[in-house]
């Protein structure tokens, strides 16, 4: 995981937010499987924040 984090040093904020979001999904699933309700809630809030950050950074394509 440390190598993955080092690779993110030179990537865009969008890729970083997407990476964080993906890992938060995995952590949320683990917390849910172990009935950690408060942790699930907090991780879901962090997912929402990461998603919002990525959408604010990502250019909007008008078709």
N, C-alpha and C positions, 0 to 999 in steps of 0.2 A: 504494500500500500504506500509506503514511503516513496518508492520509485514512481508510482502513479502521481503522487503529489508533486514531486520534482518536475515531472513532465508538464504539469499544469502551470508552472512558473511562466512559461512563454506562450501560453494560449490566450485566447480572447476571453473577456468576461462572460460571454454567452456560453462558451464551452465549459467554463468553470462552473457556472450556475447549473447547467445541464448535468454535469458530473455530480455535483452535490445533490441535486434532486434525485438522481438515480440511486445513489447510496442511501439517501433518506428513505426511499421506497423499500429498500431491502431491510433497513433497520426497523422501519415501522412494521413490516410483516413479521419480523422476529419478535418484536415487543407484543404484537397482537396475539401471536401463537402462545405466548407465555402469560397472557392475561395481565399485562402491565398497562392498565387503562390510562393513567396519567401520562406515562411515557409515550403511548400511542398518540394521545392528544397533542403533546408538545412536538413530536416528530412530524405529525400532520401539519401543524402550524408552520414548522420550518419548511416543509415541502411547498406549502402555499407561497411562502416568502421567496423561496428559490425560483419558483415558477414565475412569480410576478417580476422578479429582478430580470430573469431571462427574457421575458416578454417586453420589458421596458428597453432593454438593450437591443434586442433583435429588430432589425428593420421591418417595417410593415410593407408587405407586397400588395400592391393594388392591381388587380387583374382586370 
